[in-house]
């Protein structure tokens, strides 16, 4: 390989092969083959998904129940807040000593 042109072509071919290999590996063709012959889903994951759906339905029912109870208790809350507003509240401001001390100059 004494000729510089041949060396440049060899280098260009090596770089081309490198990037083609890189693209082939990045495409991950082995994952497509694995998913084509995929095993049946794990029964634990299907049971977990079913349990999540049950919990979500239960949470929605609970939210509706709490919302209906809240709507029913609105007049009671209004009366209680009016009574609390009518009661005078004594406020006292107290100064506390500093919680940290600095001994720097």
N, CA and C atoms as a LAMMPS dump frame, in Angstrom:
ITEM: TIMESTEP
0
ITEM: NUMBER OF ATOMS
315
ITEM: BOX BOUNDS ff ff ff
-5.0000000000000000e+02 5.0000000000000000e+02
-5.0000000000000000e+02 5.0000000000000000e+02
-5.0000000000000000e+02 5.0000000000000000e+02
ITEM: ATOMS id mol type element x y z
1 1 1 N 0.834 -1.192 0
2 1 2 C 0 0 0
3 1 3 C 0.873 1.248 0
4 2 1 N 1.625 1.359 -0.996
5 2 2 C 2.494 2.505 -1.085
6 2 3 C 1.798 3.721 -1.652
7 3 1 N 0.687 3.535 -2.303
8 3 2 C -0.003 4.632 -2.943
9 3 3 C -0.922 5.345 -1.934
10 4 1 N -0.862 6.65 -1.863
11 4 2 C -1.666 7.414 -0.916
12 4 3 C -3.153 7.364 -1.253
13 5 1 N -3.488 7.274 -2.523
14 5 2 C -4.897 7.226 -2.932
15 5 3 C -5.544 5.948 -2.425
16 6 1 N -4.829 4.846 -2.493
17 6 2 C -5.356 3.57 -2.011
18 6 3 C -5.576 3.639 -0.509
19 7 1 N -4.651 4.286 0.2
20 7 2 C -4.816 4.442 1.65
21 7 3 C -6.059 5.273 1.972
22 8 1 N -6.272 6.341 1.223
23 8 2 C -7.463 7.17 1.465
24 8 3 C -8.741 6.383 1.2
25 9 1 N -8.76 5.601 0.118
26 9 2 C -9.936 4.772 -0.169
27 9 3 C -10.142 3.722 0.927
28 10 1 N -9.093 3.146 1.414
29 10 2 C -9.202 2.152 2.492
30 10 3 C -9.736 2.802 3.765
31 11 1 N -9.26 3.997 4.058
32 11 2 C -9.747 4.712 5.23
33 11 3 C -11.226 5.07 5.077
34 12 1 N -11.605 5.554 3.902
35 12 2 C -13.007 5.908 3.655
36 12 3 C -13.891 4.671 3.758
37 13 1 N -13.437 3.546 3.224
38 13 2 C -14.2 2.304 3.309
39 13 3 C -14.321 1.833 4.754
40 14 1 N -13.247 1.957 5.531
41 14 2 C -13.279 1.56 6.938
42 14 3 C -14.269 2.423 7.715
43 15 1 N -14.271 3.723 7.456
44 15 2 C -15.221 4.626 8.13
45 15 3 C -16.646 4.283 7.725
46 16 1 N -16.877 3.992 6.445
47 16 2 C -18.206 3.625 5.968
48 16 3 C -18.688 2.338 6.625
49 17 1 N -17.817 1.35 6.706
50 17 2 C -18.172 0.082 7.36
51 17 3 C -18.471 0.322 8.834
52 18 1 N -17.689 1.165 9.48
53 18 2 C -17.92 1.47 10.892
54 18 3 C -19.313 2.064 11.11
55 19 1 N -19.683 3.077 10.303
56 19 2 C -20.978 3.718 10.494
57 19 3 C -22.134 2.81 10.088
58 20 1 N -21.946 1.957 9.091
59 20 2 C -22.989 0.995 8.735
60 20 3 C -23.205 -0.012 9.856
61 21 1 N -22.125 -0.467 10.462
62 21 2 C -22.25 -1.38 11.6
63 21 3 C -22.934 -0.683 12.769
64 22 1 N -22.575 0.554 12.992
65 22 2 C -23.177 1.332 14.065
66 22 3 C -24.687 1.459 13.845
67 23 1 N -25.098 1.777 12.611
68 23 2 C -26.526 1.916 12.298
69 23 3 C -27.251 0.589 12.458
70 24 1 N -26.616 -0.502 12.066
71 24 2 C -27.246 -1.813 12.195
72 24 3 C -27.429 -2.191 13.657
73 25 1 N -26.447 -1.892 14.477
74 25 2 C -26.566 -2.199 15.903
75 25 3 C -27.585 -1.282 16.564
76 26 1 N -27.629 -0.019 16.169
77 26 2 C -28.586 0.924 16.759
78 26 3 C -30.025 0.559 16.401
79 27 1 N -30.246 -0.102 15.274
80 27 2 C -31.594 -0.501 14.864
81 27 3 C -32.125 -1.64 15.722
82 28 1 N -31.253 -2.363 16.401
83 28 2 C -31.608 -3.483 17.273
84 28 3 C -32.543 -4.484 16.585
85 29 1 N -32.099 -5.122 15.549
86 29 2 C -32.971 -6.067 14.849
87 29 3 C -33.312 -7.292 15.692
88 30 1 N -32.497 -7.609 16.688
89 30 2 C -32.779 -8.778 17.514
90 30 3 C -34.008 -8.558 18.393
91 31 1 N -34.358 -7.297 18.715
92 31 2 C -35.559 -7.038 19.513
93 31 3 C -36.82 -7.319 18.712
94 32 1 N -36.817 -7.021 17.425
95 32 2 C -37.98 -7.303 16.587
96 32 3 C -38.212 -8.807 16.503
97 33 1 N -37.146 -9.581 16.407
98 33 2 C -37.296 -11.03 16.374
99 33 3 C -37.804 -11.559 17.701
100 34 1 N -37.344 -10.99 18.793
101 34 2 C -37.777 -11.451 20.111
102 34 3 C -39.244 -11.126 20.346
103 35 1 N -39.686 -9.967 19.869
104 35 2 C -41.087 -9.602 20.088
105 35 3 C -42.016 -10.379 19.165
106 36 1 N -41.521 -10.846 18.015
107 36 2 C -42.354 -11.625 17.096
108 36 3 C -42.704 -12.964 17.73
109 37 1 N -41.774 -13.579 18.398
110 37 2 C -42.029 -14.855 19.053
111 37 3 C -42.129 -14.67 20.554
112 38 1 N -42.817 -13.631 20.973
113 38 2 C -42.875 -13.288 22.392
114 38 3 C -43.641 -14.347 23.179
115 39 1 N -43.208 -14.548 24.383
116 39 2 C -43.869 -15.489 25.284
117 39 3 C -45.175 -14.873 25.77
118 40 1 N -46.097 -15.685 26.245
119 40 2 C -47.35 -15.133 26.772
120 40 3 C -47.058 -14.235 27.976
121 41 1 N -47.927 -13.266 28.22
122 41 2 C -47.661 -12.333 29.33
123 41 3 C -47.654 -13.053 30.676
124 42 1 N -46.891 -12.493 31.563
125 42 2 C -46.767 -13.057 32.902
126 42 3 C -48.101 -12.933 33.633
127 43 1 N -48.617 -13.996 34.231
128 43 2 C -49.914 -13.905 34.926
129 43 3 C -49.877 -12.932 36.094
130 44 1 N -48.709 -12.724 36.686
131 44 2 C -48.628 -11.762 37.79
132 44 3 C -48.872 -10.347 37.297
133 45 1 N -48.342 -10.025 36.108
134 45 2 C -48.551 -8.67 35.587
135 45 3 C -50.005 -8.46 35.174
136 46 1 N -50.65 -9.481 34.617
137 46 2 C -52.066 -9.322 34.268
138 46 3 C -52.915 -9.178 35.521
139 47 1 N -52.582 -9.916 36.566
140 47 2 C -53.319 -9.785 37.826
141 47 3 C -53.086 -8.413 38.449
142 48 1 N -51.868 -7.915 38.345
143 48 2 C -51.555 -6.587 38.871
144 48 3 C -52.342 -5.514 38.129
145 49 1 N -52.442 -5.647 36.806
146 49 2 C -53.206 -4.676 36.022
147 49 3 C -54.688 -4.73 36.397
148 50 1 N -55.22 -5.922 36.603
149 50 2 C -56.624 -6.054 37.015
150 50 3 C -56.835 -5.432 38.388
151 51 1 N -55.888 -5.636 39.284
152 51 2 C -56.005 -5.057 40.623
153 51 3 C -55.947 -3.533 40.559
154 52 1 N -55.089 -2.982 39.708
155 52 2 C -55.016 -1.528 39.55
156 52 3 C -56.344 -0.976 39.056
157 53 1 N -56.976 -1.665 38.095
158 53 2 C -58.281 -1.205 37.6
159 53 3 C -59.325 -1.239 38.713
160 54 1 N -59.303 -2.3 39.551
161 54 2 C -60.264 -2.379 40.658
162 54 3 C -60.048 -1.235 41.646
163 55 1 N -58.787 -0.956 41.952
164 55 2 C -58.484 0.122 42.901
165 55 3 C -58.921 1.472 42.33
166 56 1 N -58.693 1.691 41.042
167 56 2 C -59.113 2.958 40.418
168 56 3 C -60.627 3.115 40.461
169 57 1 N -61.362 2.018 40.163
170 57 2 C -62.836 2.097 40.239
171 57 3 C -63.292 2.401 41.662
172 58 1 N -62.655 1.758 42.626
173 58 2 C -63.017 1.98 44.022
174 58 3 C -62.72 3.428 44.431
175 59 1 N -61.597 3.962 43.97
176 59 2 C -61.241 5.349 44.288
177 59 3 C -62.248 6.319 43.677
178 60 1 N -62.676 6.064 42.435
179 60 2 C -63.676 6.941 41.817
180 60 3 C -64.993 6.89 42.582
181 61 1 N -65.413 5.661 43.004
182 61 2 C -66.64 5.558 43.795
183 61 3 C -66.505 6.328 45.106
184 62 1 N -65.37 6.216 45.752
185 62 2 C -65.146 6.918 47.009
186 62 3 C -65.168 8.434 46.814
187 63 1 N -64.566 8.906 45.715
188 63 2 C -64.587 10.343 45.436
189 63 3 C -66.017 10.838 45.225
190 64 1 N -66.825 10.05 44.498
191 64 2 C -68.226 10.454 44.298
192 64 3 C -68.971 10.47 45.614
193 65 1 N -68.733 9.469 46.48
194 65 2 C -69.397 9.422 47.777
195 65 3 C -69.003 10.62 48.628
196 66 1 N -67.708 10.943 48.656
197 66 2 C -67.261 12.091 49.444
198 66 3 C -67.817 13.403 48.887
199 67 1 N -67.897 13.495 47.571
200 67 2 C -68.457 14.711 46.977
201 67 3 C -69.918 14.863 47.333
202 68 1 N -70.663 13.767 47.329
203 68 2 C -72.085 13.864 47.688
204 68 3 C -72.243 14.204 49.163
205 69 1 N -71.397 13.658 50.009
206 69 2 C -71.464 14.001 51.438
207 69 3 C -71.091 15.465 51.661
208 70 1 N -70.109 15.942 50.912
209 70 2 C -69.704 17.332 51.046
210 70 3 C -70.824 18.267 50.612
211 71 1 N -71.502 17.922 49.525
212 71 2 C -72.627 18.739 49.076
213 71 3 C -73.739 18.76 50.112
214 72 1 N -73.949 17.639 50.781
215 72 2 C -74.998 17.567 51.794
216 72 3 C -74.628 18.37 53.035
217 73 1 N -73.344 18.532 53.324
218 73 2 C -72.942 19.216 54.555
219 73 3 C -72.619 20.688 54.344
220 74 1 N -72.854 21.237 53.172
221 74 2 C -72.541 22.639 52.909
222 74 3 C -73.314 23.582 53.819
223 75 1 N -74.632 23.436 54.002
224 75 2 C -75.33 24.368 54.903
225 75 3 C -74.781 24.318 56.325
226 76 1 N -74.422 23.157 56.819
227 76 2 C -73.862 23.034 58.161
228 76 3 C -72.54 23.783 58.239
229 77 1 N -71.743 23.691 57.209
230 77 2 C -70.467 24.401 57.211
231 77 3 C -70.679 25.907 57.202
232 78 1 N -71.663 26.384 56.473
233 78 2 C -71.914 27.82 56.415
234 78 3 C -72.308 28.323 57.79
235 79 1 N -73.181 27.596 58.476
236 79 2 C -73.597 28.005 59.818
237 79 3 C -72.405 27.971 60.762
238 80 1 N -71.597 26.948 60.692
239 80 2 C -70.441 26.838 61.578
240 80 3 C -69.444 27.959 61.301
241 81 1 N -69.239 28.31 60.05
242 81 2 C -68.292 29.383 59.751
243 81 3 C -68.843 30.734 60.198
244 82 1 N -70.157 30.934 60.114
245 82 2 C -70.751 32.182 60.603
246 82 3 C -70.605 32.291 62.109
247 83 1 N -70.779 31.172 62.82
248 83 2 C -70.613 31.192 64.271
249 83 3 C -69.158 31.468 64.636
250 84 1 N -68.245 30.903 63.91
251 84 2 C -66.833 31.121 64.19
252 84 3 C -66.458 32.57 63.901
253 85 1 N -67.055 33.17 62.884
254 85 2 C -66.761 34.554 62.562
255 85 3 C -67.324 35.489 63.635
256 86 1 N -68.396 35.119 64.279
257 86 2 C -69.006 35.958 65.299
258 86 3 C -68.235 35.897 66.615
259 87 1 N -67.472 34.848 66.842
260 87 2 C -66.722 34.691 68.083
261 87 3 C -65.446 35.519 68.005
262 88 1 N -65.225 36.435 68.994
263 88 2 C -64.001 37.239 68.965
264 88 3 C -62.779 36.366 69.293
265 89 1 N -61.698 36.678 68.656
266 89 2 C -60.469 35.913 68.843
267 89 3 C -59.402 36.865 69.373
268 90 1 N -58.745 36.472 70.466
269 90 2 C -57.681 37.282 71.032
270 90 3 C -56.353 36.849 70.424
271 91 1 N -55.616 37.818 69.916
272 91 2 C -54.336 37.534 69.298
273 91 3 C -53.249 38.181 70.131
274 92 1 N -52.216 37.429 70.431
275 92 2 C -51.119 37.945 71.221
276 92 3 C -49.82 37.682 70.486
277 93 1 N -49.02 38.711 70.291
278 93 2 C -47.747 38.582 69.582
279 93 3 C -46.648 38.429 70.614
280 94 1 N -45.848 37.4 70.449
281 94 2 C -44.768 37.125 71.38
282 94 3 C -43.469 37.08 70.585
283 95 1 N -42.462 37.783 71.077
284 95 2 C -41.163 37.741 70.411
285 95 3 C -40.313 36.664 71.064
286 96 1 N -39.761 35.818 70.267
287 96 2 C -38.924 34.733 70.762
288 96 3 C -37.459 35.103 70.563
289 97 1 N -36.585 34.557 71.39
290 97 2 C -35.161 34.827 71.209
291 97 3 C -34.682 34.173 69.909
292 98 1 N -33.578 34.647 69.36
293 98 2 C -33.071 34.051 68.115
294 98 3 C -32.718 32.58 68.324
295 99 1 N -32.94 31.784 67.307
296 99 2 C -32.677 30.341 67.428
297 99 3 C -31.237 30.011 67.092
298 100 1 N -30.521 30.907 66.458
299 100 2 C -29.11 30.636 66.141
300 100 3 C -28.241 31.738 66.721
301 101 1 N -27.018 31.427 66.976
302 101 2 C -26.06 32.401 67.476
303 101 3 C -24.86 32.409 66.568
304 102 1 N -24.359 33.569 66.311
305 102 2 C -23.173 33.69 65.468
306 102 3 C -22.023 34.164 66.331
307 103 1 N -20.942 33.463 66.28
308 103 2 C -19.771 33.858 67.069
309 103 3 C -18.651 34.318 66.15
310 104 1 N -19.005 34.662 64.947
311 104 2 C -17.969 35.161 64.045
312 104 3 C -17.775 36.637 64.29
313 105 1 N -16.726 37.193 63.742
314 105 2 C -16.403 38.595 63.993
315 105 3 C -17.313 39.522 63.259
